[in-house]
Structures are given as C-alpha cells and as structure tokens.
Amino acid sequence: MDTEKRLERYRDADAWPTEESLAAMLENQMGAFAAVRDALPMLAEACRQAAQRLDSGGRLVYVGAGASGRLAVQDGVELLPTFSWPRDRIIYLMAGGTKALVDSVEGAEDDAAAGAAAIDNSAVGAQDVVVSVAASGTTQFTRGAQNRASERGALTVAMANNPGAPLLTEADIPILLYTGPEFLAGSTRMTAGTAQKVALNMFSTQTMIELGRVYHGFMVNVVPANAKLVDRSKRIIQAITDCDDATVEAAWSDSEGDLKLAILLVDGLTREEARARLEQAGGNLRVARPAS
C-alpha cells in the first residue's frame, strides 16, 4: 500500500532545521493537486451522474472513517449555507457515529456489518448518491456501506489514494487520488487528506453548479444567516443587476430576503410573476432569466 511506505529522502527530516522540514512537507503536499488533476475525468463523470440522481429528489450520503470521514462531513456541512442544500437530503455515515468526529472510536472502522446497517437504517435507495472516502481504500466500514448501497441501487462514488483499492473497484465511479508515500509515513491526513479535501470540494461545488445553484459565478442560493451573508447577498444582487443601493434595499425588503426573487424584482417582475418564473424554472436563475 503506497500510502504506508516511507520516502527515503525524508527519513532524517526530524533532525533538519524547522524551515527545511516545513519546506519538505509543502513539497510533498504539492502532489495532492497533481493527483486531483489526473482524476478530473472521473470527477466530471461523478458530478454529471450525481446531479441527475439528485435532480430527481435524491440525497447525498457521505461515508467514511477517521480523518477521511471527517473531511467528508466537513464538505457536506457547508452545502446548506452555501447552496441551500436541504438538511433532510444529506446524510453522514461515520464509523463510530458522531462521537468519532472528535474522538477515536476503537475498532469502528473495521466493522463492515455496521456500515451496511447504517445504509439500511438510512433507507438509501436508487435516487441517492453515496460518496465513500478512504485513503487506503480498504476500510471495512466504508466498503460495507458502499457495497450495501450498491445493492440497494444507489450511485456509488469512491475516493481513495491507492491504485487497485477494493473501495475503487467496487464503486460505480472510482476516483483514484494517487498521492503516493507521505512525508510522515502512513499519515494520510497529510497529502492524501489534502487531495481528498480538494476533490470533495470540487465534486460538491460542480454538482451544485450542474443543479443550477450557481449563477454568473455567484452563490445565488446562499443562506443569509448572519449580517455578513446578508451584505454579501445584496452585493450579489447589485453585481448581477447593476442596480443602485436604494433599488437593492427595496428589492431585498420586498423579497423578504430571497436573493433570486430580489433579482427578478429588480428586473421589473412583480413578486407573483417572479415566484411563478422561479417555480417553473425549478429554482434555476439562469432558466428564469433566459436573456441574461
């Protein structure tokens, strides 16, 4: 397993000056970006197929253990505030449960039956998209969950850092993030984890783009949950419509804080017309503003 091997050129790094050791760590981390670049064709396919399932009402299911599982959860929790992805359409299946997000749960990752049971308990089905992440690609909990999800008809997307890993060969869409040996032998929270973080961010963002939750490079589905995000929402409206401060404030008030609705109000539609247009477009602002 390449992620467990030691790189000879770093064997004495613990005796190097601090700056040299840090520079070597950074050098090794650069491999994460090359790994993701090589995986772009499979990432693209995963985004396209995931969007098709999710557009039919499916759910996103993140599966993992340890550091990989925590990275998967971190990606998922950002989807509500950034893209208004509904809470009831995202599931986190972490080996050891939510306690394992902050504490190690001994032996949890070795329980394939628990992974399968977690899929059954979540009633995962054919519309759902299961994203399984494991640096080794051998984690039993994650494999058990993925295999059961496949049996239940879900789309399975796997991310792993070792070629030929079972998690990859058993998935509908295998995404190999080949990062090789680590600066610190076996510590896959480093370069392997960086590749996973980048790939997960890209996968979820592009999938949301495919679903029409991004417009002109802006997060038009952002949830304005605090003052900073309210201000950002208003600036997005102005950037898209080129309106003045008074106009954006009026539209924001009339729309009751609905960014996309406010944009259509600035365009000159009534509130009823704007709501009907968005409903017909499935919430996709590019469809609702065909001339834009």
SULQUIFEN-V25184 format. One record per backbone hydrogen bond with DSSP energy under -0.5 kcal/mol. NH is the residue of the N-H (numbers start at 1). CO is the residue of the C=O. If there is no record, write none. Layout:
BEGIN
{{NH & CO} {NH & CO}}
END
This chain:
BEGIN
{{4 & 1} {5 & 2} {7 & 182} {8 & 6} {10 & 7} {11 & 8} {13 & 10} {15 & 12} {16 & 13} {21 & 17} {22 & 18} {23 & 19} {24 & 20} {25 & 21} {26 & 22} {27 & 23} {28 & 24} {29 & 25} {30 & 26} {31 & 28} {32 & 29} {33 & 29} {33 & 30} {34 & 30} {35 & 31} {36 & 32} {37 & 33} {38 & 34} {39 & 35} {40 & 37} {43 & 39} {44 & 40} {45 & 41} {46 & 42} {47 & 43} {48 & 44} {49 & 45} {50 & 46} {51 & 47} {52 & 48} {53 & 49} {54 & 50} {55 & 51} {56 & 52} {56 & 53} {57 & 54} {58 & 53} {60 & 89} {61 & 59} {61 & 129} {62 & 60} {62 & 91} {63 & 131} {64 & 93} {65 & 133} {68 & 65} {69 & 65} {70 & 66} {71 & 67} {72 & 68} {73 & 69} {74 & 70} {75 & 71} {76 & 72} {77 & 73} {78 & 74} {78 & 75} {79 & 76} {81 & 77} {82 & 78} {83 & 79} {84 & 80} {85 & 79} {89 & 86} {90 & 87} {91 & 60} {93 & 62} {93 & 91} {94 & 92} {95 & 64} {97 & 94} {100 & 97} {101 & 98} {102 & 99} {103 & 99} {106 & 104} {108 & 105} {110 & 107} {111 & 108} {112 & 110} {115 & 111} {116 & 112} {117 & 113} {118 & 114} {119 & 115} {120 & 116} {121 & 117} {122 & 118} {123 & 120} {124 & 119} {128 & 125} {129 & 59} {130 & 155} {131 & 61} {131 & 129} {132 & 130} {132 & 157} {133 & 63} {134 & 159} {141 & 109} {143 & 139} {144 & 140} {145 & 141} {146 & 142} {147 & 143} {148 & 144} {149 & 145} {150 & 146} {151 & 147} {152 & 148} {153 & 150} {154 & 149} {155 & 128} {157 & 130} {157 & 155} {158 & 173} {159 & 132} {160 & 175} {161 & 135} {165 & 162} {167 & 137} {168 & 165} {169 & 165} {170 & 166} {171 & 168} {172 & 156} {173 & 156} {175 & 158} {176 & 174} {177 & 160} {177 & 175} {178 & 176} {179 & 161} {179 & 177} {180 & 161} {182 & 5} {185 & 183} {186 & 3} {187 & 184} {188 & 186} {190 & 187} {193 & 188} {194 & 190} {195 & 191} {196 & 192} {197 & 193} {198 & 194} {199 & 195} {200 & 196} {201 & 197} {202 & 198} {203 & 199} {204 & 200} {205 & 201} {206 & 202} {207 & 203} {208 & 204} {209 & 205} {210 & 206} {211 & 207} {212 & 209} {213 & 208} {215 & 218} {218 & 215} {220 & 218} {221 & 213} {222 & 219} {223 & 81} {224 & 222} {225 & 223} {230 & 226} {231 & 227} {232 & 228} {233 & 229} {234 & 230} {235 & 231} {236 & 232} {237 & 233} {238 & 234} {239 & 235} {240 & 236} {241 & 237} {242 & 238} {248 & 244} {249 & 245} {250 & 246} {251 & 247} {252 & 248} {253 & 249} {254 & 250} {255 & 251} {256 & 253} {257 & 252} {259 & 257} {262 & 258} {263 & 259} {264 & 260} {265 & 261} {266 & 262} {267 & 263} {268 & 265} {269 & 264} {274 & 270} {275 & 271} {276 & 272} {277 & 273} {278 & 274} {279 & 275} {280 & 276} {281 & 277} {282 & 279} {283 & 278} {284 & 281} {285 & 212} {285 & 283} {288 & 284} {289 & 285} {290 & 287} {292 & 289}}
END
